């Protein structure tokens, strides 16, 4: 039998478990030992480092997505100073924000599929390089006679969105496949919770640059009068806020590029350790690619296939797998839940201007106070509900379970949106603020976190990343619906000379519609399985004696041996003894 070579990669954050058991000849036993080592490993600093490496990507994602909400206000001051009194047109504002979501859908589905085809290792880090490059390109964008600044920013935000989208399935799946079973939910939840920290950092950065250019900003009493030194200061500010988003990505890039392939992918999908070992030797000798002996390589692949018979990924197998209701309903549940969630999650932001007025952080005597109040107000909103909700999920998702948290979240959000929608015009600003904070809390201590965690656990290895990408892409389509459909809908029937709440006459009806979306989320949640404290192999139906067991997915499934096979094996053993 051909010797099994070591696979590439490994660092202090991601240990290469495959190589620990490379000496074991039987691939089934080697697989069982390696995966057991991961599943039963006690929680330690190794897991913390792994979470940080994956979490930095989500920190960057959230920073880049949230920062644009603050930056568009600055863009209006710089590029629409004369034509629109320092305010960015609604169409341009919507276009810039939707561009990111559009690119994200492409990245989620595309990178998710590629990670199942070519491997997690080959794709991890590539998405971060795209984010870094596109972020820096945005910060250097300027209009010309041929193209407007809006066109440039939209282009680069689509590219950046593709990178951000790729981070969703890759970080989720790699964390899931390296995590210990007992605390897998907490590890994945911690990675996702970095979104809250990223939002906080974006508002903090906006506050820092505002304070740094305080004197220049004070020269203009209104946005329409922000010219000269004020205009120059704001132009520097928005570029700094956007450009800073590339810094954390650069820090994490090395660790992402040097991770090993996940053992589950190596065993279940790749089945080609001979090529990996040759690539390691080539790298050490300064060559670009290994050239293994094709006969030995073919023999290793053939012998491995005969002993380890996980179904191979293909379009036919994908259709066969998901055409079964027991499998298809899970994908429908994860994708549907994420879609219904994101429509309301992003749509709730339509109330931000009203909430900022309620807490006294809207407007100001000059441009400095306007930008200062916007930054501080957003810091308060993030800290009040979003960040606590993320970390309560981290604390409870492995003990209480993912499905109960998601059901509880959708149920309470249904009630909250009913109250906001039908009592909107009777609520005081402080009552609306309280309901808004509760919504933010139960979004994050609820479906916003669990819709990320569950798709990374409940699918078989060969389609895990693709299925997570489809689920996440469904969610971002919901975000686009919220921004494109409900954004303009809130001002339906508004008068030209409207003031305050009069400019959003349809906002109460939108909140009522969101209540319906949350109720639909309850129904789709019923389709997903509980994944807490279960191994990925059990959830994939590979463990006999469990409710999830499916013989077509069983890792140990071997074809029955014929008499000729047994005679051939006995003859080989006799020859070896002789």
C-alpha positions as CSV (number, residue, x, y, z in Angstrom):
1,X,0.0,0.0,0.0
2,X,1.3,3.5,-0.8
3,X,2.7,5.5,2.1
4,X,0.5,8.2,3.4
5,X,2.1,11.6,3.2
6,X,1.6,14.5,5.6
7,X,-0.6,17.4,4.6
8,X,0.4,21.0,4.4
9,X,-0.1,23.8,6.9
10,X,-0.5,24.3,10.6
11,X,0.2,27.1,13.1
12,X,-0.4,28.0,16.7
13,X,-4.0,28.8,16.0
14,X,-4.9,25.8,13.8
15,X,-3.2,22.5,14.6
16,X,-2.8,19.9,11.9
17,X,-4.6,16.9,13.4
18,X,-4.4,14.9,10.2
19,X,-0.6,14.5,10.6
20,X,-0.9,13.2,14.2
21,X,-2.3,10.0,12.8
22,X,-0.6,9.7,9.5
23,X,1.2,6.5,10.7
24,X,-2.2,4.6,11.0
25,X,-2.6,2.6,7.8
26,X,-6.4,2.0,7.9
27,X,-8.0,5.3,6.6
28,X,-11.3,4.6,8.5
29,X,-9.4,4.2,11.8
30,X,-7.1,7.2,11.0
31,X,-10.2,9.3,10.3
32,X,-11.9,8.2,13.5
33,X,-8.9,8.9,15.7
34,X,-8.2,12.4,14.2
35,X,-11.8,13.5,14.4
36,X,-12.2,12.1,17.9
37,X,-9.1,14.1,19.0
38,X,-10.8,17.3,17.7
39,X,-14.2,16.6,19.1
40,X,-13.1,15.6,22.6
41,X,-10.3,18.1,23.1
42,X,-10.6,20.2,26.3
43,X,-11.2,23.9,25.7
44,X,-8.0,25.9,25.9
45,X,-6.0,28.8,24.5
46,X,-5.7,26.9,21.2
47,X,-9.4,27.4,20.7
48,X,-9.2,31.0,21.8
49,X,-6.5,31.7,19.2
50,X,-8.5,30.0,16.5
51,X,-11.6,32.1,17.3
52,X,-9.6,35.3,17.2
53,X,-8.1,34.5,13.8
54,X,-11.5,33.8,12.3
55,X,-13.2,36.6,14.3
56,X,-10.9,39.3,13.0
57,X,-12.4,38.7,9.6
58,X,-15.9,39.3,10.9
59,X,-14.6,42.3,12.8
60,X,-13.4,43.7,9.5
61,X,-16.7,42.7,7.7
62,X,-18.9,44.5,10.2
63,X,-16.6,47.5,10.4
64,X,-16.7,48.0,6.6
65,X,-20.5,47.4,6.4
66,X,-21.4,49.7,9.3
67,X,-18.8,52.4,8.6
68,X,-20.6,53.3,5.3
69,X,-23.7,54.4,7.3
70,X,-21.5,57.1,8.9
71,X,-19.4,57.8,5.8
72,X,-22.3,58.6,3.4
73,X,-23.1,61.6,5.6
74,X,-19.5,62.8,5.1
75,X,-19.7,62.1,1.3
76,X,-22.6,64.5,1.1
77,X,-20.7,67.2,2.8
78,X,-17.7,66.8,0.4
79,X,-19.2,66.0,-3.1
80,X,-22.7,67.5,-2.9
81,X,-21.8,70.7,-1.1
82,X,-23.1,73.0,-3.9
83,X,-25.6,70.8,-5.8
84,X,-27.6,69.4,-2.8
85,X,-26.7,71.6,0.2
86,X,-24.2,69.1,1.6
87,X,-26.6,66.1,1.6
88,X,-26.1,62.9,-0.4
89,X,-29.0,62.1,-2.8
90,X,-31.2,59.2,-1.6
91,X,-30.5,57.2,-4.8
92,X,-26.8,57.5,-4.4
93,X,-27.0,56.7,-0.7
94,X,-29.1,53.5,-1.4
95,X,-26.9,52.5,-4.3
96,X,-23.7,52.6,-2.2
97,X,-25.2,50.6,0.6
98,X,-26.9,48.0,-1.5
99,X,-23.7,47.5,-3.6
100,X,-22.1,45.8,-0.6
101,X,-25.0,43.4,-0.1
102,X,-25.1,42.5,-3.8
103,X,-21.4,41.6,-3.8
104,X,-21.8,39.7,-0.5
105,X,-24.4,37.4,-2.1
106,X,-22.0,36.6,-4.9
107,X,-19.2,35.9,-2.4
108,X,-21.2,33.8,-0.1
109,X,-22.5,31.4,-2.8
110,X,-19.3,31.5,-4.8
111,X,-16.7,31.0,-2.1
112,X,-19.0,28.5,-0.3
113,X,-19.1,26.4,-3.5
114,X,-15.4,26.7,-4.2
115,X,-14.4,25.7,-0.6
116,X,-16.2,22.4,-1.1
117,X,-14.6,21.9,-4.6
118,X,-10.9,23.0,-4.0
119,X,-10.8,23.0,-0.2
120,X,-11.1,25.4,2.7
121,X,-7.3,26.0,3.0
122,X,-6.9,27.2,-0.6
123,X,-9.7,29.8,-0.3
124,X,-9.1,31.0,3.2
125,X,-7.2,34.3,3.1
126,X,-8.1,35.0,-0.5
127,X,-11.3,36.6,0.6
128,X,-9.4,38.7,3.1
129,X,-7.0,39.9,0.4
130,X,-10.0,41.0,-1.7
131,X,-11.4,42.9,1.3
132,X,-8.1,44.7,2.0
133,X,-7.5,45.6,-1.6
134,X,-11.0,46.9,-2.3
135,X,-11.1,48.8,1.0
136,X,-7.9,50.7,0.2
137,X,-9.2,51.4,-3.3
138,X,-12.3,52.9,-1.9
139,X,-10.4,55.2,0.3
140,X,-8.4,56.5,-2.6
141,X,-11.4,57.1,-5.0
142,X,-12.0,60.5,-6.5
143,X,-14.4,61.6,-9.3
144,X,-13.3,62.6,-12.7
145,X,-14.9,63.9,-15.9
146,X,-15.6,60.3,-17.0
147,X,-16.9,58.7,-13.8
148,X,-18.5,60.0,-10.6
149,X,-17.3,59.1,-7.1
150,X,-20.6,57.2,-6.6
151,X,-19.8,54.9,-9.5
152,X,-16.3,54.3,-8.2
153,X,-17.4,53.6,-4.6
154,X,-20.2,51.3,-5.8
155,X,-17.7,49.3,-8.0
156,X,-15.2,48.8,-5.2
157,X,-17.9,48.0,-2.6
158,X,-19.2,45.3,-4.9
159,X,-15.7,43.8,-5.0
160,X,-15.3,44.3,-1.2
161,X,-18.7,42.6,-0.7
162,X,-17.5,39.6,-2.6
163,X,-14.7,39.2,-0.1
164,X,-17.0,39.8,2.8
165,X,-19.4,37.2,1.5
166,X,-16.6,34.7,1.2
167,X,-15.7,35.2,4.9
168,X,-19.2,33.9,6.0
169,X,-19.0,30.2,4.9
170,X,-15.2,29.9,5.2
171,X,-14.9,31.2,8.8
172,X,-18.0,29.4,9.9
173,X,-17.0,26.0,8.4
174,X,-13.3,26.2,9.4
175,X,-14.2,27.1,13.0
176,X,-16.9,24.4,13.1
177,X,-14.6,21.7,11.7
178,X,-11.8,22.5,14.1
179,X,-14.0,23.1,17.2
180,X,-14.5,20.8,20.1
181,X,-18.0,19.3,20.2
182,X,-18.8,20.6,23.7
183,X,-18.1,24.2,22.9
184,X,-18.6,24.4,19.2
185,X,-21.5,26.8,19.4
186,X,-19.7,29.1,21.7
187,X,-16.7,29.2,19.4
188,X,-18.8,29.9,16.3
189,X,-20.9,32.4,18.3
190,X,-17.7,34.2,19.4
191,X,-16.5,34.5,15.8
192,X,-19.9,36.0,14.8
193,X,-20.0,38.3,17.9
194,X,-17.0,40.1,16.6
195,X,-19.5,41.8,14.3
196,X,-20.7,43.8,17.3
197,X,-17.1,44.8,18.1
198,X,-16.6,45.8,14.5
199,X,-19.7,48.1,14.6
200,X,-18.4,49.6,17.8
201,X,-15.0,50.2,16.3
202,X,-16.5,51.9,13.2
203,X,-18.4,54.4,15.3
204,X,-15.4,54.9,17.6
205,X,-13.2,55.7,14.5
206,X,-15.7,58.2,13.2
207,X,-15.7,59.8,16.7
208,X,-11.9,60.0,16.7
209,X,-11.5,61.6,13.3
210,X,-14.3,64.1,14.2
211,X,-12.5,65.1,17.4
212,X,-9.2,65.3,15.4
213,X,-10.6,67.9,13.0
214,X,-12.8,69.7,15.5
215,X,-11.6,73.2,14.8
216,X,-11.9,72.9,11.1
217,X,-15.5,71.5,11.4
218,X,-16.6,74.3,13.7
219,X,-16.1,76.8,10.9
220,X,-19.3,75.7,9.3
221,X,-22.6,76.2,11.0
222,X,-24.6,73.9,8.6
223,X,-23.9,71.2,6.1
224,X,-24.6,73.7,3.3
225,X,-21.8,76.0,4.5
226,X,-19.1,73.3,4.9
227,X,-16.6,74.7,2.4
228,X,-12.9,75.5,2.5
229,X,-11.1,74.0,5.5
230,X,-14.3,72.2,6.6
231,X,-14.7,70.5,3.3
232,X,-11.0,69.5,3.2
233,X,-11.3,68.1,6.7
234,X,-14.3,66.0,6.0
235,X,-12.7,64.7,2.8
236,X,-9.8,63.4,4.9
237,X,-12.1,62.0,7.5
238,X,-14.1,59.7,5.3
239,X,-11.0,58.3,3.6
240,X,-9.4,57.6,7.0
241,X,-12.6,55.9,8.4
242,X,-12.8,53.6,5.3
243,X,-9.1,52.9,5.0
244,X,-8.7,51.9,8.6
245,X,-10.9,48.9,7.8
246,X,-7.9,47.2,6.0
247,X,-5.7,47.2,9.2
248,X,-7.2,44.3,11.1
249,X,-7.4,42.2,8.0
250,X,-3.6,42.6,7.4
251,X,-2.9,41.4,10.9
252,X,-4.9,38.2,10.4
253,X,-3.8,37.4,6.9
254,X,-0.7,35.4,7.8
255,X,-2.6,33.0,10.1
256,X,-5.3,32.5,7.4
257,X,-2.8,31.7,4.7
258,X,-0.9,29.1,6.9
259,X,-3.8,27.1,8.3
260,X,-3.9,23.4,7.4
261,X,-6.7,21.8,5.5
262,X,-9.4,20.7,7.9
263,X,-9.2,17.0,8.6
264,X,-12.8,16.4,7.7
265,X,-12.2,17.8,4.2
266,X,-8.9,15.9,3.8
267,X,-10.6,12.6,4.7
268,X,-14.1,13.0,3.3
269,X,-13.6,15.1,0.1
270,X,-10.0,15.4,-1.0
271,X,-8.8,11.8,-0.3
272,X,-5.4,12.7,-1.9
273,X,-2.7,12.9,0.8
274,X,0.0,11.9,-1.7
275,X,-0.2,15.2,-3.6
276,X,-0.3,17.2,-0.4
277,X,2.9,15.5,0.8
278,X,4.7,16.2,-2.5
279,X,3.6,19.9,-2.4
280,X,5.2,20.2,1.1
281,X,8.5,18.8,-0.2
282,X,8.3,21.1,-3.3
283,X,7.7,24.1,-1.1
284,X,10.7,23.3,1.1
285,X,12.9,22.9,-2.0
286,X,11.8,26.2,-3.5
287,X,9.5,24.8,-6.2
288,X,6.1,26.1,-7.0
289,X,4.3,22.8,-7.1
290,X,5.0,19.2,-6.2
291,X,5.2,16.5,-8.9
292,X,4.4,13.2,-7.2
293,X,4.8,9.8,-8.8
294,X,1.4,9.4,-10.6
295,X,1.4,5.7,-10.2
296,X,1.8,5.9,-6.4
297,X,-0.7,8.7,-6.2
298,X,-3.3,6.8,-8.2
299,X,-2.7,3.7,-6.0
300,X,-3.2,5.7,-2.8
301,X,-6.4,7.3,-4.1
302,X,-7.8,4.0,-5.2
303,X,-7.0,2.1,-2.0
304,X,-8.4,4.9,0.0
305,X,-11.6,4.9,-2.0
306,X,-12.0,1.2,-1.5
307,X,-11.8,1.5,2.3
308,X,-13.3,4.9,2.9
309,X,-16.6,5.3,1.0
310,X,-18.1,8.7,1.8
311,X,-20.3,9.6,-1.1
312,X,-18.4,11.9,-3.5
313,X,-19.7,15.4,-4.2
314,X,-21.3,15.9,-7.6
315,X,-24.3,17.7,-9.1
316,X,-26.2,14.4,-9.3
317,X,-25.4,13.6,-5.7
318,X,-26.2,17.1,-4.6
319,X,-29.7,16.8,-6.2
320,X,-30.1,13.3,-4.8
321,X,-29.2,14.4,-1.3
322,X,-31.4,17.6,-1.1
323,X,-34.3,16.1,-3.1
324,X,-35.0,14.0,0.0
325,X,-37.3,16.0,2.2
326,X,-35.4,15.1,5.4
327,X,-32.3,16.9,3.9
328,X,-34.0,19.5,1.8
329,X,-36.1,20.8,4.6
330,X,-33.0,21.6,6.6
331,X,-31.6,23.7,3.8
332,X,-35.0,25.4,3.4
333,X,-35.1,26.0,7.2
334,X,-31.6,27.6,7.4
335,X,-32.0,29.7,4.2
336,X,-35.5,30.7,4.9
337,X,-34.8,31.7,8.5
338,X,-31.8,33.8,7.5
339,X,-33.9,35.5,4.8
340,X,-36.8,36.5,7.0
341,X,-34.4,37.6,9.7
342,X,-32.3,39.9,7.6
343,X,-35.3,41.7,6.0
344,X,-36.3,42.9,9.5
345,X,-32.7,43.2,10.9
346,X,-31.6,45.6,8.2
347,X,-35.1,47.2,8.0
348,X,-35.0,48.2,11.7
349,X,-32.2,50.6,10.8
350,X,-34.8,52.7,9.0
351,X,-35.7,54.0,12.5
352,X,-32.1,55.1,13.4
353,X,-32.7,58.8,12.7
354,X,-35.8,58.7,15.0
355,X,-34.0,56.9,17.7
356,X,-31.1,59.3,17.6
357,X,-33.6,62.2,18.1
358,X,-35.1,60.3,21.1
359,X,-31.8,60.1,22.9
360,X,-30.8,63.7,22.0
361,X,-28.1,62.9,19.5
362,X,-29.5,64.3,16.3
363,X,-28.4,67.6,14.7
364,X,-26.2,70.2,16.2
365,X,-25.1,73.9,16.1
366,X,-22.3,73.3,13.6
367,X,-20.9,70.5,11.5
368,X,-18.7,69.3,14.3
369,X,-21.6,68.7,16.7
370,X,-23.7,67.1,13.9
371,X,-20.9,64.5,13.2
372,X,-20.1,64.1,16.8
373,X,-23.7,63.4,17.8
374,X,-24.1,60.9,15.0
375,X,-21.0,58.9,16.1
376,X,-21.8,59.0,19.8
377,X,-25.5,58.1,19.2
378,X,-24.5,55.1,17.1
379,X,-22.1,54.0,19.9
380,X,-24.9,54.1,22.4
381,X,-27.3,52.1,20.1
382,X,-24.6,49.4,19.5
383,X,-23.7,49.1,23.2
384,X,-27.3,49.2,24.4
385,X,-28.6,46.1,22.6
386,X,-26.4,44.6,20.0
387,X,-23.2,43.7,21.8
388,X,-24.9,42.3,24.9
389,X,-27.1,40.1,22.8
390,X,-24.2,38.5,20.9
391,X,-22.4,37.4,24.1
392,X,-25.5,36.1,25.8
393,X,-25.9,33.8,22.9
394,X,-22.3,32.7,23.2
395,X,-22.9,31.9,26.9
396,X,-26.1,29.9,26.4
397,X,-26.1,28.3,22.9
398,X,-24.2,25.1,24.0
399,X,-26.3,24.6,27.2
400,X,-29.8,25.8,26.2
401,X,-29.4,24.9,22.5
402,X,-29.5,26.7,19.1
403,X,-33.1,25.9,18.2
404,X,-34.7,27.1,21.4
405,X,-32.8,30.4,21.2
406,X,-33.8,30.9,17.6
407,X,-37.5,30.1,18.3
408,X,-37.5,32.4,21.4
409,X,-35.9,35.2,19.4
410,X,-38.4,35.0,16.5
411,X,-41.3,34.8,18.8
412,X,-40.4,37.8,20.9
413,X,-39.5,39.8,17.8
414,X,-42.9,39.1,16.4
415,X,-44.5,40.5,19.5
416,X,-42.2,43.5,19.6
417,X,-42.8,44.4,15.9
418,X,-46.6,44.1,16.4
419,X,-46.4,46.5,19.3
420,X,-44.2,49.0,17.4
421,X,-46.3,48.7,14.2
422,X,-49.8,49.0,15.7
423,X,-48.9,51.5,18.4
424,X,-46.3,53.5,16.6
425,X,-48.0,56.9,16.6
426,X,-49.0,56.5,20.3
427,X,-45.5,55.7,21.6
428,X,-43.4,58.3,23.2
429,X,-39.8,58.7,21.9
430,X,-38.5,57.0,25.1
431,X,-40.9,54.0,24.7
432,X,-39.9,53.6,21.1
433,X,-36.2,53.7,22.2
434,X,-36.9,50.9,24.7
435,X,-38.6,48.7,22.1
436,X,-35.8,49.4,19.6
437,X,-33.1,48.3,22.2
438,X,-35.1,45.2,23.0
439,X,-35.4,44.3,19.3
440,X,-31.6,44.7,18.9
441,X,-31.0,42.5,21.9
442,X,-33.3,39.7,20.8
443,X,-32.0,39.9,17.2
444,X,-28.6,39.0,18.5
445,X,-29.6,36.8,21.4
446,X,-31.7,35.0,18.9
447,X,-31.8,34.3,15.2
448,X,-29.0,36.7,14.0
449,X,-26.4,34.5,15.8
450,X,-28.1,31.1,15.4
451,X,-28.7,31.4,11.7
452,X,-24.9,31.7,11.3
453,X,-24.1,28.8,13.6
454,X,-26.5,26.1,12.6
455,X,-25.7,26.0,8.8
456,X,-22.1,25.4,9.7
457,X,-23.0,22.2,11.6
458,X,-26.0,20.4,10.2
459,X,-24.8,19.5,6.6
460,X,-22.4,16.8,5.4
461,X,-18.8,17.7,4.9
462,X,-18.9,17.6,1.1
463,X,-21.7,20.2,1.0
464,X,-21.3,22.0,4.3
465,X,-19.7,25.1,2.9
466,X,-21.9,25.4,-0.2
467,X,-25.0,25.0,2.0
468,X,-23.8,27.6,4.4
469,X,-23.1,30.0,1.5
470,X,-26.6,29.4,0.1
471,X,-28.2,30.1,3.5
472,X,-26.1,33.2,4.0
473,X,-26.8,34.4,0.5
474,X,-30.5,34.0,1.1
475,X,-30.1,36.3,4.1
476,X,-28.3,39.0,2.2
477,X,-31.1,38.9,-0.4
478,X,-33.4,39.8,2.5
479,X,-31.1,42.7,3.3
480,X,-31.3,44.0,-0.2
481,X,-35.1,43.7,-0.1
482,X,-35.1,45.8,3.1
483,X,-32.9,48.5,1.6
484,X,-34.4,48.7,-1.9
485,X,-38.1,48.0,-1.2
486,X,-38.8,49.2,2.4
487,X,-36.3,52.1,2.3
488,X,-38.3,54.1,-0.3
489,X,-41.6,52.7,1.0
490,X,-41.2,54.4,4.4
491,X,-41.5,57.9,2.7
492,X,-44.6,57.0,0.7
493,X,-47.1,59.8,0.9
494,X,-44.7,62.3,2.5
495,X,-45.1,65.9,1.7
496,X,-42.3,68.0,0.3
497,X,-42.2,70.4,3.3
498,X,-42.5,67.6,5.9
499,X,-40.7,67.8,9.2
500,X,-39.6,64.9,11.5
501,X,-42.0,61.9,11.7
502,X,-44.1,63.4,9.0
503,X,-41.4,62.4,6.5
504,X,-41.9,58.7,7.3
505,X,-45.7,58.3,7.1
506,X,-45.5,54.6,6.2
507,X,-43.0,53.5,8.8
508,X,-45.7,52.0,11.1
509,X,-47.0,49.8,8.3
510,X,-43.4,48.6,7.5
511,X,-43.0,47.5,11.2
512,X,-46.3,45.5,10.9
513,X,-44.9,43.8,7.8
514,X,-41.7,42.9,9.7
515,X,-43.9,41.2,12.3
516,X,-45.2,38.9,9.6
517,X,-41.6,38.1,8.5
518,X,-40.7,37.3,12.1
519,X,-43.7,34.9,12.3
520,X,-42.5,33.2,9.1
521,X,-39.1,32.8,10.8
522,X,-40.8,30.8,13.5
523,X,-42.2,28.4,10.9
524,X,-38.8,27.9,9.1
525,X,-37.1,27.4,12.5
526,X,-39.2,24.3,13.0
527,X,-37.5,22.7,10.0
528,X,-34.0,22.8,11.4
529,X,-32.4,20.2,13.8
530,X,-30.9,20.9,17.2
531,X,-27.2,20.7,16.8
532,X,-25.9,21.4,20.4
533,X,-23.4,18.8,21.8
534,X,-23.6,16.6,18.7
535,X,-20.6,15.7,16.6
536,X,-20.7,16.9,12.9
537,X,-20.6,13.2,11.9
538,X,-23.7,12.5,13.9
539,X,-25.5,15.5,12.4
540,X,-24.4,14.3,8.9
541,X,-26.1,10.9,9.6
542,X,-22.9,8.9,9.8
543,X,-23.2,7.5,13.3
544,X,-25.3,4.2,13.7
545,X,-27.7,4.1,16.6
546,X,-28.5,7.8,16.5
547,X,-31.8,9.4,15.2
548,X,-29.9,11.2,12.4
549,X,-28.3,8.0,11.0
550,X,-28.5,7.7,7.2
551,X,-26.7,4.7,5.7
552,X,-26.1,6.6,2.4
553,X,-23.9,9.1,4.4
554,X,-22.2,6.7,6.8
555,X,-18.4,7.1,6.9
556,X,-17.8,3.5,7.7
557,X,-20.0,2.1,5.0
558,X,-18.1,-0.6,3.1
559,X,-19.1,-2.6,0.1
560,X,-19.6,-6.3,1.0
561,X,-16.4,-8.3,0.1
562,X,-16.7,-11.1,-2.4
563,X,-14.9,-14.5,-2.1
564,X,-12.4,-13.4,-4.7
565,X,-11.6,-10.3,-2.6
566,X,-10.9,-12.5,0.4
567,X,-8.8,-14.9,-1.6
568,X,-6.8,-12.0,-3.0
569,X,-6.2,-10.6,0.4
570,X,-5.1,-14.0,1.8
571,X,-2.7,-14.5,-1.1
572,X,-1.2,-11.1,-0.5
573,X,-0.6,-11.9,3.2
574,X,1.0,-15.3,2.3
575,X,3.3,-13.5,-0.1
576,X,4.3,-10.9,2.5
577,X,5.1,-13.7,5.1
578,X,7.2,-15.6,2.5
